[in-house]
Amino acid sequence: MQLQLLRNATLKLRYAGRTILVDPDFGPRHSRPSFTGRSPNPMVDLPEPIEAILADVDTVIVSHLHADHFDEVGKQQVPKHLPLFCQPGNEQTIAEAGFLSVTPVGCFVRLGSAILKRHPAQHGTGAVVGKMGPVMGFSLEAPGEPTLYWCGDSVLYPPLLEALAATDPDVIVSHSCGALWDDTLIVMDADQTLDLCEAAPRATVIAAHMEALDHASVSRAALRQAAIARRIGSSRLLIPKDGETIEIRATVPA
């Protein structure tokens, strides 16, 4: 498996013979309004041209319809014929944007030799959850590949921990910027990310969704310092830069 962090939640996965684009947010730097008054969003540019990102993509996953996960530029630029997988309830909106092969993931779907499963996620706590709307996490499993669990835009909460325990992944992608809405945490912060590492001690955790939006409260450097204080090493918690590619091989049973 190869995982390339592009920006924020946008990933490119090479997995079981497929090249999967996750949550395409392609807008230029400062092309959308600020959430807090600190800076227009996104705060950084993509690390490479959109054409290069899309060159070999054959599958798309959209976790939900917030602009930092599927923006207007992404809707325009992603080829409309590509198979696109989403959470139930989003398929009509995506089809109305011109996409020709949209499949809501009720429980799981097969992608060649891989299985894509939808998992629970909660975009905040309390009243904010209703404002954020439904979101999903997902996992990917395939022979000869590490099992990947993508938490999505979620805080750490019991159904996510239960799904993690049932999946027993080799790799976990967390959204770890500590974004706030109405002064309420809507994705994991440093403490929750480190709690996640401790809850899945055999997994490699990859922290994404960082330093791209102005309502974030945790930087990459702050997360690393918190990990050091909790004695969680850099081999357990990876904090990639935008554009960085990580390769992880399946664990071979002893």
C-alpha positions in Angstrom: 0.0 0.0 0.0 1.1 3.5 -0.8 -0.6 6.5 0.8 0.1 10.0 -0.4 -1.2 12.9 1.7 -2.1 15.7 -0.7 -3.7 18.3 1.5 -6.1 18.2 4.5 -8.2 15.0 4.1 -7.3 14.5 0.4 -5.4 11.3 -0.1 -4.2 9.1 -3.0 -4.1 5.4 -2.2 -2.4 2.7 -4.3 -4.1 -0.4 -3.0 -4.7 -3.9 -4.4 -4.0 -2.8 -7.9 -6.2 0.4 -7.7 -5.4 4.0 -7.4 -8.0 5.6 -5.2 -8.6 9.3 -4.6 -10.2 10.1 -1.3 -12.1 13.4 -0.7 -10.9 15.6 -3.5 -10.6 19.2 -2.3 -8.8 20.9 -5.2 -9.5 24.6 -4.6 -6.5 27.0 -4.8 -5.1 28.6 -1.6 -7.4 31.2 -0.1 -10.2 30.5 -2.6 -12.9 29.9 0.1 -14.0 32.0 3.1 -12.5 31.9 6.6 -14.2 29.9 9.4 -12.7 32.0 12.2 -11.4 35.3 10.6 -7.8 34.1 10.9 -7.3 33.2 7.2 -9.2 32.4 4.0 -9.3 28.7 3.3 -7.5 26.5 2.3 -4.5 28.0 3.9 -2.0 26.2 1.6 -1.9 25.1 -2.1 -2.0 21.6 -3.3 1.6 20.1 -3.5 1.3 19.2 -7.2 -1.0 20.1 -10.2 -4.5 18.6 -10.3 -3.7 17.0 -13.7 -0.8 15.0 -12.1 -3.0 14.0 -9.1 -5.7 12.7 -11.4 -3.4 11.0 -14.0 -3.8 7.4 -12.8 -6.8 7.6 -10.5 -9.4 4.9 -11.3 -11.6 5.1 -8.2 -13.0 7.9 -6.0 -14.3 7.9 -2.4 -16.2 10.9 -1.0 -16.8 10.6 2.7 -19.3 13.6 2.9 -20.1 16.8 1.1 -18.3 19.5 3.1 -16.3 21.8 0.8 -13.0 20.8 2.4 -13.7 17.2 1.3 -15.4 17.6 -2.0 -15.2 21.2 -3.3 -16.5 22.8 -6.5 -13.1 22.5 -8.2 -13.0 18.8 -7.3 -16.5 18.3 -8.7 -15.4 20.0 -12.0 -12.1 18.3 -12.4 -12.6 14.7 -11.3 -13.6 12.7 -14.4 -17.3 12.0 -14.3 -17.0 8.4 -15.5 -14.9 7.2 -12.6 -16.6 4.9 -10.1 -17.4 7.0 -7.0 -18.3 5.6 -3.6 -20.1 7.7 -0.9 -22.2 7.4 2.2 -25.9 6.8 1.7 -27.8 10.0 1.3 -25.1 11.8 -0.7 -25.5 9.9 -4.0 -28.2 12.1 -5.5 -26.3 15.3 -4.9 -23.2 13.8 -6.5 -25.1 12.4 -9.4 -26.6 15.9 -10.0 -23.1 17.2 -10.3 -22.7 15.0 -13.4 -21.1 11.8 -12.0 -22.2 8.7 -13.9 -21.3 5.8 -11.6 -22.1 6.7 -8.0 -22.5 3.9 -5.4 -23.6 4.5 -1.8 -21.8 2.1 0.6 -24.5 0.6 2.8 -22.2 -1.9 4.5 -19.5 -3.0 2.1 -18.7 -3.2 -1.6 -16.1 -5.1 -3.5 -13.4 -3.2 -5.4 -11.7 -6.1 -7.3 -9.8 -8.1 -4.7 -10.4 -5.4 -2.1 -13.4 -4.9 0.3 -14.4 -1.3 1.1 -16.5 -1.2 4.3 -18.3 1.9 5.8 -17.8 2.6 9.5 -19.3 5.0 12.0 -18.0 8.5 12.5 -19.3 11.4 14.5 -18.3 15.0 13.4 -18.3 16.5 16.9 -20.4 16.2 20.1 -23.7 17.6 21.3 -25.6 20.0 19.2 -22.8 20.5 16.8 -23.3 16.9 15.4 -26.6 18.0 13.9 -25.0 21.1 12.3 -22.1 19.0 10.8 -24.4 16.3 9.5 -23.7 12.6 8.8 -20.1 11.5 7.9 -18.5 8.2 7.4 -15.2 6.3 8.1 -14.1 3.4 6.0 -11.8 0.5 5.9 -10.0 -1.4 3.1 -9.0 -5.0 3.2 -7.3 -7.2 0.5 -5.1 -10.2 0.3 -1.4 -9.2 0.5 -2.2 -5.7 1.6 -2.3 -4.1 5.1 -5.7 -3.4 6.4 -6.4 0.3 6.4 -8.9 2.1 8.7 -9.7 5.7 7.7 -11.4 7.5 10.7 -12.8 10.4 8.7 -14.0 13.6 10.2 -14.7 12.2 13.6 -14.0 12.6 17.2 -12.8 9.6 19.2 -16.0 8.0 20.5 -17.2 4.5 21.5 -18.7 3.3 18.2 -15.4 4.2 16.4 -13.4 2.4 19.0 -15.6 -0.7 18.7 -15.3 -0.6 14.9 -11.5 -0.4 15.2 -11.4 -3.4 17.6 -13.5 -5.4 15.1 -11.3 -4.4 12.1 -7.9 -4.8 13.8 -6.2 -2.6 11.2 -2.5 -2.4 10.4 -2.8 1.3 9.5 -5.2 4.0 10.8 -5.6 7.4 9.3 -6.8 10.0 11.8 -8.0 13.6 11.3 -6.0 15.3 14.0 -6.0 19.0 13.7 -8.4 19.7 16.6 -10.8 21.7 14.4 -13.4 23.6 16.4 -17.0 24.7 15.6 -18.9 26.7 18.1 -16.0 26.1 20.5 -16.6 22.4 20.2 -14.2 19.8 18.9 -15.3 18.3 15.6 -12.3 16.1 14.7 -9.6 14.6 16.9 -7.2 16.8 18.8 -3.7 15.7 20.1 -5.0 14.0 23.2 -7.6 12.0 21.2 -5.1 11.1 18.5 -2.7 9.7 21.2 -5.6 7.9 22.9 -6.3 6.3 19.5 -2.6 5.2 19.2 -2.9 3.6 22.7 -6.2 1.9 21.8 -4.7 0.2 18.7 -1.1 -0.6 19.9 -0.1 -2.7 16.9 -1.3 -0.2 14.3 0.6 2.6 12.6 -1.4 5.8 12.9 -1.1 8.4 10.2 -2.3 11.9 11.2 -3.8 13.9 8.4 -6.2 16.9 8.1 -3.6 19.3 9.5 -2.5 22.9 8.9 -4.9 23.5 6.0 -7.9 25.1 7.6 -8.1 28.1 9.9 -10.4 26.5 12.5 -7.7 24.0 13.4 -6.2 24.1 16.9 -3.4 21.6 16.7 -0.3 21.9 14.5 2.0 19.1 13.4 4.7 20.3 15.7 2.3 20.4 18.7 1.1 16.9 17.9 4.6 15.5 17.8 5.5 17.2 21.1 2.4 15.7 22.7 3.4 12.3 21.4 6.9 12.6 22.8 5.4 13.5 26.2 3.1 10.4 26.0 6.1 8.2 24.9 4.6 7.4 21.5 7.4 7.2 19.0 7.6 8.4 15.4 7.4 4.9 14.1 3.9 4.5 15.7 2.6 7.9 14.8 3.4 9.3 11.4 2.7 13.0 10.7 3.3 13.5 7.0 3.8 16.7 5.2 1.5 17.7 2.3 2.7 15.7 -0.8 4.5 13.1 1.2 4.1 9.4 0.3 4.2 6.6 2.8 4.6 2.9 1.9 3.4 0.2 4.3 3.6 -3.5 3.6 1.3 -6.1 5.0 2.4 -7.9 8.1 3.5 -11.4 7.4 2.4 -13.8 10.1 5.2 -15.5 12.1 
